[in-house]
Amino acid sequence: MNELGELRPSQLIFTFGVGSLIDLPNMSALVMGLDDWDTRYCTEIYEDRLVAAVQKRLGPQMSRLYLPPIKLDSTDRDPAAPAIGVPVVPFPRWMRCSLCDTLATVESGVFKLVQDMYRPDKTEYVHQGCLKSIGGRPPSAQSIRFLLACREGHLTDFPWLNFVHKGNVPCKPATLTFREYGASGDASDIIVKCHSCGIERRMADAFDPDANFACPGHHPHLRLTEANACPESAKAILLGSSNSWFQSSLSALSIPRSTDRLGKLIEEQWNDLADLETLEEVRLVKKKTNKFPSLIPLFSEFQEDDIWTAIEAKRNGQTHGQAEDLKLPEWQIFSNPDSATESKDFKLRRVPAPKGYEASFEDTVLVERIREVRALLGFTRIESTADFAEATLLMDERMTPLRRESPTWLPASEVRGEGIFLRIREEAFVKWEGKPEVQALQREFLESHKAWRQLRKLKPFGENFPGIRLVLLHTLAHALMRQIVLDCGYTAASVRERLYSRQPNEAGGPMAGILLYTAAPDSEGTLGGLVELGDSMTLGRHLEQALEGARLCASDPLCAEHRPDMTGRGIHGACCHACQFSPETSCERGNRYLDRTVLVETFSSFHAGLFEA
């Protein structure tokens, strides 16, 4: 095994998780399933609320969350040391010589892997027998850029032999070439030829609407081919296409539960205390507090018996805790910040509502310290459903598993940062929702929601509709995010939204609030710039500018005239990339359920804005 590159832990959740393809300097690689990960180099992270919610989805056997294996920086790197990291394999398995255009698999022996233990980025496959090689140096082999995938999450190599021979393969073995004519890279300019029989075919045929490829039911990240035939037809996709992998994840904020001093210290130091199994081990750790300096306040204030009792109480609470609603405790503590217990990862401060908008908003809550833990549940291909509804609600059987058996642990990441919580007054919401224009707009979004689910065969079609309340909160969050990043010092991708939206008749309702917080996993998440914008005067100014900016879009009147799509292609009204869309890592709903008309008047306003003059 050889090191091939570096990724941030958060990238293994959002972008390059299990089953995804990574574009390395000289080849393409597939991230393998959890069966191949070495957990000895993983660090466990603790968030019992998130574990309980994941167990509701994946089963009670799932009990741990691990950070991806991280190799510590060292000046004396030993080339003979074991490879530490996430395992990958070359994929697709077909490669092409950069000089003679020979097309063959990595198992055929045509290409040879050349590793450089001192320069991992130079690891590559070469074509040693190439007749066009110059100066005796074998040319590099490149990963072919065509694959097959289906909506059931299967991924496999493109069937080159069957494709060029149109299903009848008389040539065994066959000598194939993959040749591009022209510089555009268009599929119609690419010809695959079998030199054994002389037959050739253009790649444009693979993308013809009538092209029908049988799906072999292959999960290469699990080294598994399903026994039952896949009901879906496979589609030709390009290597690196955005629809080849969509993550399905679940996140929770670390909310302190203990109100007493001992319970608070236990929660803060749980990483060091979780492995203690007896009272004698507690006493042993107390004698060696020089190895655990963070535990000195705990042992100096309390007796060993009391500490052990508190450890058992927390452990039993994790083991026997009910699968709870993740957002309800967060909403309750943000709605009543004076009762919140301060910890090293959580601190709230109440300030007046945005100036000029006191009639619409409750007092603002500044989140000076916050920690978010996010776990990867699975993934889908071709179509994303994870950002369409909360993962705890969406029971889509098409989610591809991360390992062959039921997982006992999941990869996770944690970020620490700051945020601002805004809560809209319920009486203002009720008055706004009663407008005939708002009710008509809600019916449009409902029909678009049904069309979306119907196109993706998600039954019943009207299930999990979030309502017009979420459309307003979601659009307001995007408008504010785009405005405040101009002053807070963060990039647009470093600020994330968390929506709290429920009707009065729903469990835990009513809810009407948004949390904007930093989602950067590095030191950028704690700069303090976001909280500084939360005071009444500054936030009122930014809110006014955000609403004013929502009135006009660079794509108007085309953007303003857009209504929720009834064909199932999208669920949004007057919004686009020029005005309301946010980066993928920032949006909780995949840039769906957005409409500027719920905030202010536009060129084609339905007079449904909450903040209309």
Summary of the structure (lengths in Angstrom):
residues: 613
radius of gyration: 27.4
end to end distance: 65.0
largest distance: 84.4
contacts: 1922
relative contact order: 0.11
helix: 30%
strand: 22%
